[in-house]
C-alpha cells in the first residue's frame, strides 16, 4: 500500500521584521545576518497568535469537508506547548470543527517531533487504510532579545494530511533514526526562551546528518546520485549548506550541482520566516517542491534534526500533481506587514508566556481567522473570526 503526505499547507503570522534593520539596531553587520546566517526576514508574533492559532490556520487552508470527516487522529508536534497537561491538538480539533470521534495528542522532541508524527501516522494508516491522520508542526522559536540566537527566531506551522494513495509524496520503507543524550539546546519548564550551545549544536547537527545518511546508504545501497534533492531541517538557511557541503566536499559533478540547486530552492521560504522548529524541514520541502526542479517520480530525501538530540533520514517518491496539493506560501509571505524593531520588541514582551493573570488582548488588529483573545481563570480563550 502507498502511504505518504497527501496535502500540505503553511501558515505564519501577519507581521515580520527586516533582519538588516535588526542588524543595524544590534550593532552587527547586515551581511552577517543575510549571508553569514542566511536569513532576510523574521516572523513577528503578536500576542494574539500561538501554536494553536497557527496550527489551526495551516490545517484550515487545505481541508475539504470530506477530508475533515476522514481524519481519525490529530497530532500536533511542537516544543512551544501552551499547557503541560492538555494537548494543543484538542484546541486545534475544536477550532477546525472536526468530528468528536477522533484522537488528539501532542508530541515533543525539539525540532524532530513532526517527523515522529509522520511515522506514527504512517503506522495508523497502514492499520486503517480508510482513515487519514492530520499532522501539524507548529512552533514559535524564541531565544530572547539581543542574544546570538535572536537572528534565528521565527514562527509558523505546516499542516500535513497523511493517507493512503497520497498526492504529494509516497514514503519509502527505509528510514534511519538516531538518538543520543546531547545538551545542545533545551528549555527548562521555568523558561520561555530556549537555552542553547550554538556552535556545538551546529556540529552535532552535521554529525547526525553524516551518520544517518551513511547508515541509509548502507541499508539501501543507494547513493547521493539516487536522490533528486535532500531537504533539511533549516534552523537558519546556512545550516543546510553547512551540512550538505560536509558530505559533498569539493565535488562539482552533476549530482553535487543538482543537490546544491535543490538546497537553494528549499531555502527560499525559511529565509523569509525564520526557524519554525519542528515545521522547518517541511517548509523546506514545500519550498523545494514549489521553486525547485522537482518532477513526479523523483526521490526526495528528508533530514530531520531535533536538538537533545534526535535525527531521522528518510526518502519519498513524488506523486504526479504534487504541486496542486500545496498551499501558496508566497501569497502569505507577500501579504505580511513589516514592523519596526521597536514594535517587534513590544510584541516579543507581550507574549502570554508564564503570566498567570487574566488578560484580554485587542484582537481587532489581527486579521487572522483564529486568534488568542486572552486568558481567564488560567484558561486560554480562542476565537474564530
Ligand atoms: P554567532 O556567534 O552570532 O555567529 O552565532 P558567528 O559569529 O558564528 O557568525 C555566523 C556566521 O556569519 C559565520 O559563518 C561567520 O563567519 C559569518 P560560518 O563560519 O558559520 O560559516 N559572518 C559573516 N558573513 C558575512 N559578512 C559578515 C559576517 N560576519 C560574520 N560581515 C549561531 C550563530 C547560529 C550559533 C547562533 O545564531 C545560534 O546560537 N542560533 C541558535 C542555535 C541553532 O540554530 N543551531 C542550529 C543547529 S541545532 C538545530 O537545528 C535545532 C534547533 O532548531 C532547535 C530544536 O531542535 O528545537 C536550533
Boltz pocket constraint, residues with backbone or C-beta under 6 A from the ligand:
constraints:
  - pocket:
      binder: B
      contacts: [[A, 29], [A, 31], [A, 32], [A, 33], [A, 35], [A, 36], [A, 37], [A, 79], [A, 109], [A, 110], [A, 111], [A, 112], [A, 148], [A, 149], [A, 150], [A, 151], [A, 152], [A, 184], [A, 185], [A, 196], [A, 197], [A, 198], [A, 199], [A, 201], [A, 202], [A, 205], [A, 233], [A, 234], [A, 235], [A, 236], [A, 239], [A, 275], [A, 277], [A, 305], [A, 306], [A, 307], [A, 308]]
      max_distance: 6.0
